[in-house]
Amino acid sequence: MSIYVGNLSYEVTQEDLTSVFAEHGSVKRVQLPTDRETGRPRGFAFVEMGTEAEETAAIEALDGAEWMGRDLKVNKAKPKEDRGGSFGGDRRGSSGGGGGYSRGRY
């Protein structure tokens, strides 16, 4: 399992995150997604700790804490959802919208 860390400063580095989370246990991995065009962090990260107890301790200590001028949002990461097609529709290519009759004026 991993921890979601949101509302991060755009100046944050993986080393910064590792340092802060290491105060609450062993840090196995830090993922800091970056913007494709600018290369700067996107404002959130994922941190994996050594044990579930360490994850819980880090979440309790850091959720809502102010760091680098921001109030952190820290919680258990949710599994990535399957978004289906590029339009958010189902896998058959439908983009969701409705057939049927229009209720507009004629």
C-alpha positions in Angstrom: 0.0 0.0 0.0 1.2 3.5 -0.5 0.4 7.0 0.9 -1.1 9.8 -1.2 0.4 13.2 -0.4 -1.4 16.2 -1.9 -1.3 20.0 -1.9 2.5 19.9 -2.2 4.6 22.9 -3.1 5.8 22.9 -6.7 9.4 23.3 -5.3 9.4 20.0 -3.5 11.9 17.3 -4.4 11.9 13.5 -3.8 14.7 14.1 -1.2 12.5 16.6 0.7 9.7 14.0 0.9 12.0 11.2 1.8 13.4 13.3 4.7 10.0 14.3 6.1 8.5 10.8 5.9 11.7 9.1 7.3 10.9 10.8 10.6 8.0 8.3 10.8 9.7 5.1 9.6 11.6 3.6 6.7 10.8 5.0 3.3 10.8 2.4 0.5 9.9 4.6 -2.4 8.8 8.1 -3.4 7.0 8.9 -6.6 6.8 12.5 -7.6 4.9 12.9 -10.9 6.0 15.8 -13.1 4.2 17.8 -15.7 5.1 16.6 -19.2 5.5 20.1 -20.6 7.1 22.0 -17.8 8.9 19.2 -16.0 7.9 20.6 -12.6 6.1 18.5 -9.9 2.3 18.3 -10.3 1.6 19.0 -6.6 1.2 15.5 -5.4 3.2 12.4 -4.6 3.0 8.8 -3.5 5.2 7.5 -0.7 5.7 3.8 0.3 6.7 3.1 3.8 8.3 -0.1 5.2 5.2 -1.2 7.3 1.6 -0.4 7.6 2.2 0.8 11.1 4.7 3.3 9.7 2.2 4.4 7.1 -0.4 5.0 9.7 2.0 7.0 11.9 3.0 9.2 8.9 -0.6 9.8 7.9 -1.6 10.7 11.5 1.4 13.0 11.9 1.4 14.8 8.6 -2.3 15.1 7.4 -3.2 18.7 7.7 0.4 19.7 8.8 1.8 22.9 7.2 5.0 22.2 5.2 6.7 24.5 2.7 3.8 27.0 3.1 1.1 24.4 2.3 -1.4 22.4 4.4 -0.7 18.8 3.4 -3.3 16.3 2.5 -2.0 12.9 3.5 -4.0 9.6 3.3 -3.9 6.0 2.1 -3.7 6.0 -1.7 -6.6 4.5 -3.5 -6.0 2.0 -6.3 -5.9 3.6 -9.8 -9.3 3.3 -11.4 -9.8 2.1 -15.0 -10.9 5.1 -16.9 -12.1 3.2 -19.9 -11.8 5.0 -23.3 -10.3 8.4 -23.9 -13.7 9.9 -23.5 -14.5 8.3 -20.2 -17.0 6.0 -21.8 -17.1 2.2 -21.8 -14.8 -0.1 -23.7 -17.1 -0.4 -26.7 -16.2 3.1 -27.9 -19.3 4.8 -26.7 -18.6 8.2 -25.1 -21.6 8.0 -22.9 -24.1 10.5 -24.3 -27.6 9.6 -24.9 -29.6 8.7 -27.9 -33.3 9.1 -27.8 -35.3 12.3 -28.3 -34.2 15.8 -27.8 -36.4 18.0 -25.6 -35.3 21.2 -27.3 -37.6 23.5 -29.3 -38.5 22.6 -32.8 
